[in-house]
Amino acid sequence: MPAKTSAAKRPASKKTRAGQEPGVAALDRIIDASLAEAAAVGWRRLTMDAVADRAGIALGEVLLQAPGKTYLALAFLARIDARTLGPVKRIDLADSPRDRLFEILMRRFDALNQTRDGARAVVGGAARDPAAALALLCRLDRSCAAMLEAAGISSGGLLGLVRIKGLKLVAACGLYAWMGDDSADLAKTMAAVDRALNRAEKLAGMTTFRRTASAEDRAG
């Protein structure tokens, strides 16, 4: 008679101590290794083999997670998105949508600043790499749409497209300032983001980053 299989004896899925699936933990190691390697040798000279060696992961496993340098840059952007939007539990209607958007943008630069040298090497190098730059610009639409929604600003419809494009320009201005900002409080970056938000609103007739009607209804 075949033995009964007990559900309690089935092996549980393996997770890291942080509660992450092994693949997610491996990707984080790969991203960290790529940032360290980029800081050491530059984006142009970075190779997937060197990233695998630095991460202590077999090259084949690394390539399953990120098949090339462009994918490394996209994975890094996704991690920045997660660290930017993860803390958002709900929209705080006590602040204006513009203030919420400013806070979210600065949280993004704080996330970049956690690995400053590597992030600068990747961002600067990818900007001069046509394939990586195009992929990142396309992926940034998604990032900007999510940040708008997290601030209570609709990213839908034609006006949403305008807002997304406007926020990409604001983010680009902030990124340019951040690349040369070595201050502990990112004062130059904050000032650049604030000015860019002001210009974006003026160019769009002060409607680009206003709160949505639904947010006003909830506030009322």
N, C-alpha and C positions, 0 to 999 in steps of 0.2 A: 504493500500500500504506500503510495508516494507521500512523503512528508508534507504537511501543510506549510505554506509560506506565511510567516508572521510579518505583518506590516511593520511591527516594531523592529524586526531584524533587517529590514531593507536599508541599505546604506544611504545615509543622508547626503545631499549634494555638498560637495566640498566648498568651503568658503574661507576667506582669509579672516584673521582676527578682527579686522575692521568691518566684517560682514559683507565684503564684496565677493562676487564670483571671481574665480581664478583668472578668467580672461580679462576682466576689468582691471584687476590688480596688475596683470602683466602689461596691459596697455599703459597704465600709469607709469610703470617702470620704464617702458619704452619712451614715453614722452619725456620723462625726467632725463633719461640718457641722451635723447636727441638735443635737449636744451643744453646739457652740460657739454656735449660734443660740439654743438654750434658755437657755444661761448669759447671753446678751446681752439677750434680750427676755422670757424666761419661756416656759413651756410653753403657756400659754393663747394668747399672741400669736404663737407660732411658726406659720409657714405653709410649705407644701411648696414654693411658689415661692421663698421666701427661702432654704430649705435648698438647692434646686437652684442658686441664684445663688452661694451661699457655697461649694458643692462644685465649681462650675465644670462642671456637667453639665446637659444639656438637661432641662427639666422632664419631658418625656415619658419619658426614660430613668430618671429618678428614680422616677416613678410606676410604672414596670414593676417596679422593685425593692421599693418600699414605697408602696402606693397611698394611704396616709394616715398621720396622726400615730400612730395605734394600732400600725400596722405598723412604724413607726420604733422605738417602744418595745419591741416584740417582737424586732426585729432586734438592738437593743442588749442585751436579755436573753440572746439566743442567743450574742452575742459574749462576754458575761461568762461564760456556761457554758463556752465554748470555752477561755477563758483560765484558768478554774478547773480544768477536768478535763483539759486538754491535757497538763499535766506528769505526770499519773498514768500510769505505765508498768505497774505491777503493785502488788498489795496488799503492803505491808510488814508482815509478821506480827510484827516486833519491837515494834511499838507496839500499844496497845489500840485496838479499833474506835472507842471514844469519842475517844481522842486523835487518831486519823486523821480523824475527822469534824470535830473542832475545827480541825485544820490546814486541811482543805479549805474550811471556812466562812471562815476568816481569809484564805485565798488569794482567796476571792471578794471580800471587802472590800478587799483590796489591789488587785484588778483594778478595782473601782469607784473606788478612790482615784487611779488613774492619770489620770482625767479628772474630778476631784472636783467642780468647779463645775458642769460640764455634767451630770454624773450626778445631782447633787443636784437640779438644775432639772428634769430629766426624771422622776426618781423622785417628787419632791414634787408636780410638776404632774400626772403620770399618776395618782397616788393620789387626786386631786380630780376626775379625769375618769372618770365612771362606765364608759364603754365601754372605755377603756384599762385601768382598774383591774380590771375583770372579766376581760378577755383576759389580763392579766399574772398574775392569781391562778390562772387555769386552766393557763396555761403553766408556772407555778412548780411544779406537781405533777411535771411531767417533770424539771425541774431537781433537785428534792429526791430523786426516785427515783434519778437518776443519781449524786448525791452520796452517798446511802446505799450504793449498790452499790460505788462507788469506795472507800468506807471498809470494805468487807467485811461490810456489814449488808444483809440481804435486804429488798427492797422489795415482794416478792411476797405474795400472800394477804391475808387480813384483817388480820393483824398488820402486814404491809407498808403497808397503807392507814393504819393508826394511826401508824406511824412517819413516813410522808410528811406527814400532818397535823401531827404533833408537830414535825417538822423545819421546816415552814412557820412555825410559831409561834416557834421558836427563831430562824429567819432574820429574822422580823419584829422581834423584840426587838433583835437585833443591828443591823438596819437603822435602827431608831429611834435607837439610840445613835450609830451612824455618822453620821447626819444632823447631829448636833451635836458630833461629835468632830473637833477641829482639831489634835490631837496628831500628831506625826510617826510615832509607833509604834502609833497606834490603841489606846492602852491602855484607854480607856473602852469601845471596841467589844469588845475582847478580854474584858474583865470581864463585859460584858453577855451575850456569847455563852456564857461559862463558867457564869454563873448560870442562864441559860435552859436549858442542857443539864442542869444539876443538877435544876432544877424538873421538866423533862420526864421525867426518869428516875424521880423520886420519885412523880409523879402516875401513872405507868404501872407502879408496883411494881418499879422498877429493871430492867425488861425492854426498854424501848423501844430503847435504843441499845447493848444488849449484843452481843457478837460472835455470829455465827451458828454453828450446829453444824458446818457445812462448814469454816469458818475454824478452829475448834478442831481438827477432824480433821487439816487440813493442817499446823497448828502442831505437832501431836503426832507 
